[in-house]
Every structure is written in C-alpha cells, then in structure tokens.
C-alpha cells in the first residue's frame, strides 16, 4: 500500500495561507501608495491560492476512488461516488451558512464542483482534460450572452439578489466569486492529474514543466497585453487582467499552471523531507485546512473587527496581520493534530457524511 502523499497536505497549507493573505488584503481595502510594486505582487495572488485549493480537491477525488476505478467494481465505484456526494452536500450547506458571515465563500461552490466530479468519476483521463477546457469555453459562451456585471456592486463587492432563484443560479454558475464555469475546470484538471503516479520523479517532472510553462505563458501574455493591447468593451475590457473577476481564459490557464507547478513542488519536498520535523506543522495545517479556512474569518477577522482594525489599512498591516494569524494557525494545527486525528470541522463533516 502506498504511503500518504504528505506533499498534498503541504500544498493545501500553502493554499490556505495564501487565501488568508488575499482575503485580509481585500477586506481591509489595503493600499500601498508608496510601494505600488508590492501591491501588484500581492494582487497577483488573487485567485491563485483558491485555484490550488480546488485543483487539490480534484487530485483527492482521484486518489480516494483509485481502487474502485482500477478494480472495475461497480459497487465500489457507486460507494465512492455516494461518499463524494455526501461530502458535496455537507460543503454546499455549510457554505450557504457561512456566506452569511463571509460573502466570498468558496465552500458552497466547492460542493457544486464535487457533484460534477462525482458524475465524471469513471471518465478517462483525456476526457477529464477535455471537460476542464469545456468549463472554460462554457464561461466564454455565457459571457457573450449574459451581462457579467448583473447583480454586482463593484465598489462594495456586494451581490444583489443572491437569494432569489435567478440570482442564485446566475451567481453559482456564472458570475459569483468562484462560479462553476470555469472554476469546476480546476477540479476536473486536478482529477486528471491525480490519475498519474504522483510518487514517480519522472511524472512529477513532466507535470511541473507543463504547469510552469502554462503559468509563464499565460502570465506573460497578460502582462504584455495589459501594456500594449487596445482595451475591449464590457467584460472583454478585462481580457488581459490577471485577477479572477472575471475569470477569463488567460487567468484560468495561469491559475491552473501555477497550481500544478506548486503542487508538484510540494509533493517533491514532501517525499524528499518526509520525516523532517520542521515540515510536520505545515503538513498538519493542510490537514486542518477546512477548519482554518472558516477560522480565518470568524476568529482572525473577527478579532481585528472588534479592535477596530479591519478597514482602511496599509498593505503592510494587512499582510503582517495575515502572516501573524497564519503563524498562530500553524501552531494550533500542529498542537491539535498531536492529540486528535481530525480538525473540528473535518470531524463534523466525517460525522455527518459517514
């Protein structure tokens, strides 16, 4: 039996820390008038950490269903699919509860992605890659037919009509923070990547080079386009934008490539220094990612709000606050995992889904 791939937990920890930095920066409306390059650097993280999180989810779906798929046992495949659907339902409901506190929640979208993942669990690897690209193409087609800005107040990032049937569907599938089109493509890409032997150095090398090439090509195209291309109209005015709102094809390619490269690098580090004591706290952080994702808003931002420190801050303050919270989270996760197998929210999900 193969050992657990601890590098995936390491990548998950880095993704959570990245999301904390991005979200603290956004909520604080962080500015850096005296250091615009630093702001541009941290702006480049927007949507990247979340993409890593979703690609990792896809890798996980392939790994947990590997035995069922390889055996060809229809009963085992059905059981794997049922387990995924239960987790999807838990995340969807938990996310809708959490959105009351954190409107930029990803969990309910995550649940929708997993429903799609369960449906295509037995597809061939090539079909998964094609389906990932189809999600990107689907977003482009929707963008030509539907107003991407419908429901949005871009000044406050508030979404009107979220709880109306039409608004909810539009937000979930097309113009929310992490809509199914094209974000489910990240999960499908992860499922395809998870079919390869992630403990083979040769395989890791090929995936890393592919991801790095995708990331560099897309990031370079966006940089050159932003400098020299003539702006378009409507949603296409953001064609060369590196941000996830709107999630246009170049952003998706960059996010996908960056995610693959980072995940492979973490897998390699995890295999190379599997027993390193300094790596354990980050690995444990990745194993409690769901708990920490919720805690960074409820605890981290909650404390800052209570102290009156949440609005109109500098970039330095926002990043420092995020890093201090992350350091505390790493320590707490490490101490928790020394006594308990699962984090609080992970335990609740296990209890609810069996």
N, C-alpha and C positions, 0 to 999 in steps of 0.2 A: 504493500500500500504506500502511495506517495505521501511525503510529508506536506504539511500545510505550507502554502506559499506565503511566507511572512512578508515578503515584499509588497504584496497586495494590501496588507494592513498598513504598511509604512506609507504607501501611496495614498491610502484613504486618510491617514493622519495629516499628510501634507495638504490634501484637498480641503479638509475641514479647516485647517489653519488659514489657508488661502481664502476660503469663504468668509471667515471671521474678519480678516483684514479688509476685504472688499465691502462687506456689509457695514462694518464700523465706519469706513470712509464715506459710504453713501448716506447713511443715517445722519452723520454729523455734518453733512454738506461741507466736507473738508476742503480747504483751499490752500494753495501754495503759491501765492503771487510772486514770492521771491525765489521760488525754485520750480518753475514750470516743468522742467525735465523730470523731476521726481514725481510730480503729479501724473505726467504722461506714462511713466514707468508703472505706477500702481494702477492707473486706469487700464493698462494692458492686461491686468489680472482679471478684469471684469469678464465673467462668463467662462473663464478658463478653468478655475478651480471646480466650479459646478459641473463642467463638462467631464473632468477627470472622475468626479463622483459618479456620474451616470455611466460612463464607459466601464468603470469598475463594477457597477451593478450588472452590466451585461456579461462581463467576464465571470462574475459569480454565478449567474444563471447557467452558463455553460458548464461550469465546474460541478455544480450540485446535481446537474442532470446527466453528467457524463456516463455514469454506469448504466443508467436506464437507456440512454440513446445507443450506447455501444452494444448492449445485450439484445436490443431489438424487442425487449419485453414490453408489450403494450400495456400491461397492468402497471409495471414500474414507471413507465412514461406518464401514464394517467395520474399516478400518485404524485410524481414530481410536478406535473402541471397543476394539480389541485393545491399542492403546498404553495406554489408560487402565487396562485390566485388568492389564497387566503392572506398571504403577506401583502399582496397588492391592495386588497380591501382594507386591511389594517392601516396601511400608509395613506390611502386615499381619505379615510375617515379622520385619521389623526391630523393629516394636513389641513383638512377643512376646519377642524377645531383650532389648529394652530394659526390659520390665516387671520383669525380674529385679532391675534397679537402681532403677527408678522405677515403683512400683506404679500411680501415677496417669497412666501413659502414655496419650497420645491417638492415637498412630500406628496401632496395630492397629485401633482403631475407625475411624480415618480411611480405612484400606484397605477396611473394610466399606462405609462411605458411598460410596466411589468405585465399588464394584461396582454399587451401586444407581444411581449417576449414569450409569455406562456403559449400564445396561439401559434407561434412560429418555432417552438422549441425543437421540433424534429426536422426543421428545414436544413438543407445542405449549406455548407459554409458560403459557397458562391451566392446562393440565394439570399443569405443574410446580408452580404455586402451590397447586393443589388437593392434589397429592401431599404437599407440605410440611405443609399443615394436617392431612392424614391421618396423618402421622407423630406429630403432637401428640395427635390423637384416639386413635391406637393406644396411646400410652403411658397415657392416662387409662383406656382399657378394660383394659389389662394390670394397672394399679394396683388396679382393682376386683376382680380375680380372683386376683392373686398377691401374697404378702407382700413389700413393697418392701424390708424390712429383712433378708430371708433372706440369710445369708452374712456380714452386716456385723457388725463390732465398731466401733460409732460412737465409742468412746473413743480407739481407736488408728487408725481408718480402715483396718483390716486386713480382707481378704475371705477367708473360709474356703471351701475347695472350689473355688477359681478354676480349677484344672487338671482337675477332674472334668468329664465331659461335660455333666452337667446344670448345674453351677455355671458353667461357661464360657459356655454358651449363654445362661443367665439374665443373667450379667454383661454379655455383649456386646450383647444386645438390649434389656434392661430395666432392670437396677439397678446397672450399673457406673458408673464415673466419667463416661463420655460415651457412654451407650448409643445404639444405632441408633434406638430410639424414645425421645425425639423428635429426637435430635441430627442424624440424617440429614436432617431437615427444614431445618436451616440450609444444608446443601449444596444441596438442591433449590431453596431460596429464592435462593441465590446463582446457580444455573444460570438461573433465571428472570430475575433482574436482569441477568445477563450477556448476555441476548438484546437488551437495549436499547442504543442508541448512547450509550456512556459518554463520548463526546467532544462531545456536544451539551449546551450550557449549559441549555437548556430541559428536557431529560430529566433531567439531574443535579439541577436544582431540584425537579422533581416527586418524584424518588426521595428526596431529602434531606428534604423536607417530610413525605412519607409515613413515612419511618423515624423522624424526630424525633417526629411525632405518636404513632406506636406506642410509642416509648420513654417519652415523657412520660405517656401514658395508663396504660400498664401499671405504670410505677414509682409513679405517684400512687395507683393502685388498691391496690398492695401496701402503700404507706405508710399509707393511710387504713384499710385492712383490718387491718393489724397493730395499729393504735391502738384501733380500735373494735369490730371483729368478734368474735363469740364463737368461740373455737378449736374445731376439729373433732376427730375421733378418728383415730388411725392416721396414714396418710400425709396425710390432709386437715387434720391439725393444722398442716401446713406450707403450707397453701393460699396464705397471704399472704407467704410467705418470698421474699426476692429472690435466694436462693442457688440453685445448680444441683443440689443434692442435697436433696430430689428435684427433677427438672426439670419442674415443673408448668406449666400453660399460661401463667400470667402471667409467670413467669420467661422462658419461650420467647419470648413476644411482646416483652418488654423487651429481651432479648438480640438478637433479630432486628432490632428497630427501631434500637437503639443501633449495631449493626454496620452497617446500611445507611447511617445518617447519618454515621458515622465514615469509612466507605469513600468515600462521595461527597465529603466534605470533603477527604480526602486526594487524590482524583482532581483536584478543582478546584485544590488547592495545587500538585499536580504539573504541571498544564497551565499554571498562571499563572507558576510559577517553575521551569520545566523545566530551565533551564541554570544555576540558582543553585548556586554551589559548596558552600554550606552544606547543601544538600539531598542532595548526592551520597552522603555517608557513610550516611545513613539509607536511601536507596534501595538501596545495596549491602548493608546489613544485611538488608533484606527479601529480597534475592536469595539470601542465605545462611541463610534462616530455619530450614531443616531442620537444618543443621549446628549452629546456635546453640541450637536447642531441645534437642538432645542434650547440647551442651557446658554448658548452664547447670546440669545435674545432675552430669555426670561431672567437669567442671572446677570450676564455681562452688561447688556444694555439697560437692564432694569436698575442695576446699582448706579450706573452713570446718570440715568434719568433722575433718580432720587437725589443725587448730588448736584443736579442742575448742570451737568457737564456733557449733555448729549447733542447740543445744537450749536452750529456756527463755530466749529473748532478748526484748528490748523491741521494740515495733513500729518505733520509730525506728531501732534497729540493723538490723532485718530489711530495712526499706525502703532504708536507706543502703547496705547490702551489695548489695541487688538493683540499685540505681542505679549503684554502682561497677562491678559486673560488666557491666551493660548498656553503660556508657560504654566499658569495655575491649572489649566485643564489637563496638560500632560502629566503634571504631578499627581493630581487627583485620580486620573485614569490609571496611572501606574499603581498607586496605593490601593485603589478599588479592586483591580484585577489580581492583586496578590491575595485577596480574600474571596472574591466572587468570580464566577465564570462568565457572567453576563452583566452588562450595564443595566441600570433601572429600566430604561425604555426598551432595550433589547430583550430584557426578561419579560416585560409586559407583552411585547409582540409574540414572544415564544409561547406565553401562556394563552394568549388569545387565538393563536393560529395552530397550536399543537405542534 
